[in-house]
Amino acid sequence: MLRSRADMLRVGRPALRFGSGCAGLRMTTLMDVKNLNEVPAFITKDGSEIRELLAQRNSAVRNQSLAEARVPVGGSTLEHYHVKTEEIYYITSGAGRMRIENQTRAVNPGDAIAIPPGQKHKIWNTGRETLTLLCCCAPGYEHSDTVITETSPGLDEPRTTGN
């Protein structure tokens, strides 16, 4: 189905265009821009609230995803790991503690955290405001790739082992 340029700008999917190429058709992708205030929030399997900015569900992106996550004051995610997915957390506001396997440290705005596949991880909000972070996943986030390793957030807030 061919769509108009205006439709393509709204949904951010590839458009078919006439031109040189196989059988006279070529694929072009129009700019795909999402605004954080225009994407719906949902709760992930680990209990965090996210707004998925770019992913296979809502954009032309196919091999990764980018979302903003928010952890309320005093809150945390459930400890979990991803079978296939590697993640990068980038802290944009607030203060927290991050645990990957047996290592724990304080995290603050400007910190980027690498989380390899199979590594159990959890983040706590230890500050006085919402902890906000960007999550980049490759391949893109899927509930089915998330394995929860605790039944409730618990009170086992770790000590800071570094800044």
C-alpha positions in Angstrom: 0.0 0.0 0.0 1.4 3.4 -1.0 1.1 6.2 1.5 1.3 9.9 1.1 4.4 11.9 2.4 2.2 13.3 5.2 1.2 9.8 6.3 4.8 8.7 6.3 5.9 11.6 8.4 3.2 10.7 11.0 4.0 7.0 11.3 7.7 7.0 10.4 7.6 3.8 8.2 9.5 3.3 5.0 7.8 4.6 1.9 7.8 3.1 -1.6 9.0 5.6 -4.2 9.3 5.4 -8.0 12.8 5.8 -9.3 15.8 3.8 -10.5 16.3 0.4 -8.9 14.8 -3.1 -8.9 11.7 -3.1 -11.1 11.6 0.7 -11.0 11.0 0.9 -7.2 13.3 1.9 -4.5 12.9 2.2 -0.7 13.4 5.5 1.1 13.0 6.2 4.7 11.7 9.6 5.8 13.0 11.1 9.0 11.6 9.3 12.0 11.2 11.7 15.0 9.3 10.9 18.2 8.7 13.4 21.1 8.9 12.0 24.6 5.7 13.9 25.6 3.8 12.1 22.8 4.6 8.5 23.4 2.5 6.5 26.0 4.0 5.1 29.2 3.9 1.5 30.1 5.2 -0.8 32.9 8.0 -3.2 32.0 8.3 -6.7 33.4 10.9 -5.4 36.0 8.3 -2.9 37.3 9.8 0.3 35.8 7.7 2.9 34.0 9.0 3.6 30.5 8.2 5.6 27.5 9.5 3.8 24.4 10.8 6.5 22.0 12.1 4.4 19.2 11.6 0.6 18.7 10.4 -1.9 16.2 6.8 -1.3 17.5 6.6 2.4 16.7 9.4 3.4 14.2 11.7 2.4 11.4 14.2 1.0 13.9 14.6 -2.8 13.8 17.6 -3.8 15.8 17.6 -1.7 19.0 15.3 0.4 21.1 15.5 3.7 23.1 13.3 4.5 26.0 13.1 6.8 29.0 12.6 5.0 32.3 11.4 6.6 35.6 11.9 5.2 39.0 10.0 7.0 41.8 11.6 8.3 45.0 12.3 5.3 47.3 11.5 2.9 44.4 13.5 0.3 42.5 13.3 -2.1 39.7 13.0 -5.9 40.3 16.4 -7.6 39.9 16.4 -9.2 36.4 18.5 -10.1 33.4 18.0 -10.3 29.7 18.9 -13.5 27.8 19.9 -11.8 24.5 19.7 -8.1 25.0 22.6 -5.8 26.1 21.6 -2.5 27.6 23.0 0.9 28.2 21.5 3.0 31.0 22.2 6.8 30.8 21.2 8.7 33.9 19.6 12.1 33.0 18.3 13.2 36.5 18.1 12.1 40.1 20.4 9.9 42.1 20.5 6.1 42.4 22.4 3.0 43.2 23.1 0.4 40.5 23.9 -3.2 41.0 25.2 -5.5 38.3 25.8 -9.0 39.7 27.8 -8.4 42.8 29.1 -4.9 42.1 27.2 -1.9 43.4 27.9 1.8 43.0 26.2 5.2 43.2 25.0 6.6 39.8 24.2 10.3 39.0 23.3 12.4 35.9 25.9 11.9 33.1 26.7 8.3 34.1 26.4 5.7 31.4 26.2 2.0 32.6 26.9 -1.0 30.3 24.8 -4.1 31.1 25.9 -7.2 29.1 23.4 -10.0 28.3 22.8 -12.5 31.1 24.0 -10.1 33.9 21.5 -9.7 36.8 20.9 -6.0 37.5 18.8 -3.6 39.6 18.6 0.1 40.1 17.3 2.0 43.2 16.3 5.6 43.4 18.2 7.0 46.4 17.5 10.7 45.8 14.8 13.2 46.5 13.4 13.4 43.0 12.4 10.9 40.3 15.3 9.0 38.9 15.2 9.3 35.2 17.4 7.4 32.7 17.6 6.5 29.1 17.7 2.8 28.2 19.1 1.7 25.0 18.6 -2.0 24.2 20.1 -4.1 21.4 18.2 -6.1 20.2 15.2 -4.0 21.1 13.4 -4.5 24.4 10.9 -7.4 24.7 9.1 -8.7 27.8 9.9 -12.2 26.6 13.7 -11.6 26.9 13.4 -10.4 30.6 13.9 -12.9 33.4 13.0 -11.7 36.9 15.2 -13.0 39.7 13.4 -11.7 42.8 9.7 -11.7 43.7 9.5 -8.2 45.3 11.7 -5.1 45.3 12.7 -5.8 48.9 14.6 -3.6 51.3 18.1 -4.9 50.4 19.4 -1.5 49.3 23.1 -2.0 48.8 25.9 0.2 50.2 27.6 2.5 47.8 31.0 1.1 46.7 32.1 4.0 44.6 31.1 7.2 42.8 
